[in-house]
């Protein structure tokens, strides 16, 4: 089953970090309560030459992002404790994290869920399962990397 994507016209914030920084030392953050999903995304994103950190719920993800702001965040919306929507709202309240691009990835397929994710602060909304080449390509765009 192919994944679907929807996004606002401008996916990356104009206040995003400079795109000419070396990415090999940049951290990407994956927040999902399923260990296998975190490993899957880690493998895909690790191929971009970035360090990939992960967290199992929104609270841990928020704490990690506050300690060391990542260049990109992938977040599931359905998690125990602090869900992805709540995590996004809190992220966007933090000056250091407002410009960090966020991709929500979820099994929720409706337009209402996508709208809720964008209102919370997402840059992109993807439905699971996400094809590796799609995720890698979108991450490259949001990180300002040239196409593969």
C-alpha positions, 0 to 999 in steps of 0.5 A: 500500500503506497503512503500518501503525503499532504503538505502545506505549500511551503514545507520548510520554515524561512527561519530554518537553520542555515542549509550550508552547515555540515550534516554529518554532525547534525542530529535527526530525531525520531519519536515513535512508541514502536521500537521497530518503527524507530529502527526502520526510520533510523536506517533510512535517515542514517543513509543521509549521513546524519546522526539519528537519535530516537525517543519512545514518546512525546515527552522524551522527544521534547526533552531530547529536542530541548537539550540538543535541537535537531535539524529534523524531527519525525513524530508519530501522533499516537503515543502513550503519555504526551502524544505527537500533537501535544509534543508539536504544540510544545515544540513550537512554543520553544524559540530554539525549536520553532524553525525545526522542520517536523514530519508527522507519520501516522496510520491516521488517514483522514483530512481532519487528522492532517489538519490537526497535525498542521495546526499543531505545527507539522511541516508535512503529514505522511501516512504509514507505511512510508516508502523509504525513498519517499521519506529519504527524499523528503528529509533531503528537501527539508534539510536543504540537501541536493537530490540523490 
